[in-house]
Structure formats: C-alpha cells, structure tokens
Amino acid sequence: MTLEFADPEVHALIRDEGKRQFDTIRLIPSENYASAAVLEATGSVLTNKYSEGYANKRYYEGQEFIDPLELLTIERAKSLFGADHVNVQPYSGSPANLAVYSGLLQPGDTLMGMSLPHGGHLTHGWKVSVTGKLYRAVQYKVDETSHRLDFDEIRELALKERPKMIIAGATAYPRIVDFEAFASIAKEVGAYLHADIAHISGLVAGGAHPSPVPYADTVVSTTHKTLRGPRGGMILCKSEHAKTIDRAVFPGLQGGPHNHTTAALAVALKEASTSEFKAYAHQIVANARALAGRLIEQGFTLVTGGTDNHLILFDATSRGSTGRRLSRALNRAGIITNANTVPFDPRKPFDPSGVRIGTPAVTSRGMKEPEMGHIGNFISRVLEHEDDVDALDAIGREVADFCRQFPAPGIPNAA
Ligand code: DSN
C-alpha cells in the first residue's frame, strides 16, 4: 500500500513540505535539494538491513550486496576528494566529529576550535556540547575589526595552550579557510589538524574552495549541504589513522550503519564527480557574490564585507531590525533564512543581530546572478514592511510565482 493510503496524515505533511520547498526561496546555507535519484536510494529496502562491522568483517550474515555497496561508496569518496582512507558510516557530522576526537584524543586533552558565536560549530568544543565537557576546549575567535581568521592570533593561542588537536572549519564564516596556514600552526605545536568541511564539501569537490585533504590528518563532512546527498556524515583521513578512525566509529560510537544513506551517498558522489557539478559549485560562489553585492547596495552591513564561498552573514541591526525579527518576516514572505549571531554580537543568541543566508539551494534550481538581484530586492522589501503582515503575504505570493519558474530537483509535481 502506498503512503498516501497507508498513512494519509503523514503523506499530507510530506506533500505540504515538498510544496513549501518548491514555493519558497530557500537560503539556509546548510540546506539543499537532493536529486530524485538520491531520494530514491534513501527510501529503499536497504533500510531493512543491519551490517555492524566493515566489508568482509560483518557481525551479521546476508551482506552480499551491502559489502560491495559500501566499498563502492568508499572508492567514490576517495577518488573525488583524493583521500587515503574514507569511513562512510557516521550518522551525521556531529557523531563524525566525536568519532575523530574519541579516536585520536583522551578525555581531558586540549582541543582547539573556532568559537560558536564567531562561526564555529557546537561540536568544535563549545561549552554546552559534550565536546566542550569531555575535552579541555580552547576557542579561537575572528579578528575584532576584519571579522576574518587571524593566523597570528591563532598561532599565539596554540603556542600558549598547546592543543593536541586543532579544528579548522566553520558553519558561519563567509571566507576561504586557509587549511595550509592551519597545518603549519598544527605542525609547529605538535597537534593533529582536523578539518570540518560540512558546509563546503560540495565546493571542495567541485574545485570552488581549496581542499584540506593534503594538509589535515582527518576531515569530516556531512553529506547533504553543498554536496547535495542524503543526511549523513563521513570521515576522510590519512592512512596512518585509518584503523583508529574505523574503530572509533564502530564499535566505539555507533552500531549498524544506515545502508540506505550509504547508497544515497554513493549516488551523490557520482553526481558530484561530473562537470555539471563543477559548474554548479562555481555558480554557488558566483551567486553568493552577486547576492552579497546587491545587499551591500541596499545598505546592509555584511560580516567581512562580502563572501568567497556559499554563505553570507549580514547584520540586520545595520538597517534597524534584528536577526530574529527579520528572519521571521522573511519566512512569512516565503524567504527562508536563519537568525545568527555576528562576531562580537552584543545581542543574545536567541535574538541575535545577524541573518545567515546562502546560495546552494537556489543554485540547484538553476538560478543565476540576475535572480540573485531579485532575491536581494525581495529581502530589502521585506525589511521595509517587517510589521505589515498583508504586505509580507503579498510579497510571499510574488516569491511563489518567482520560484515556480525554476524546477526543484527531487520535487517533480509540486507546481
Ligand atoms: N546545522 C548546521 C548548519 O546549519 O550550519 C550545522 O550542523
């Protein structure tokens, strides 16, 4: 029985979510549209199978098709990223990070990552995360004026704190991350270098951002975001860490891998190795630059003054609003973003000054620089009518008409 008849309530919620994704301008920089092929693999019979262990060393029988599938996925990831070794079993980015830390560090060891309010991630040692409790976390910040990574300061902190691991990577940093500079500091202080490329792995795969693989001991990525695969995680590492990382994932942290996700990742990796994907990755950046340019013209203050990647962080208070107020008004008008702290934000994290946006999803719909101009104009109009629900709803109707001109991968019938 199909879902529609087996469970009409759930079917309707999924259908409506598809329609929402079709009719809105989705600017959350960590979101995207997975292809129909990726979605098909995700919703396959592979969800029925348990496979604790690794290929040819499983704890359960019946792995005739799972072993070649996992090996194929690993080979595709190794070849796309040029990595010595890949583990495709992590359930997502957070457990992948924890697996790396638990494999290479002892509780109480010093871990140095980017502070969350400055653009890092919870699992880079932020105090409320288990990673900030299990390890002695020290956090680097961005420069107070430029809001960019300051490698003199990072080096000074590393020399003072002597971390056993340095984490390079961010979730709200609009500039290129210089992995080579991180590697040189890590080498000087005798630390492992761990790169978290969850946000930018699609850009790395497509050649639109430098790769950390030559420099880092370990690299973690989620598999959705710019890589446009299923919700999952993976770890790339140097061959000397292969055994440690595999043991840390299973049996250290996880049980059976999600084979349906592995299959969908294999599909996404094949898509990401095409010339079309390369063009997609470069267009994401071109679109982000175009949108940033339009926002600057409209008087918004952008963190670091622009972008080199898929992401823009702007200060809504520079135009008399707040991150929360503006992101709510934008949502009402069909433009989906998230409120975000800006570096050295004087406001509280639940109602911060900034709004974080990005171009991976709109680029997947085939939008280019001219459309970014329209999106910038929509954002400015929303700001001008922030408290006028009727005006926001009217903009929302225009936004839906605008979106319907662009196909959304994986959502064939939403129009
Ligand atoms: N939740 C992701 C993001 O939006 O950046 C990070 O895990």
Boltz pocket constraint, residues with backbone or C-beta under 6 A from the ligand:
constraints:
  - pocket:
      binder: B
      contacts: [[A, 30], [A, 93], [A, 121], [A, 171]]
      max_distance: 6.0
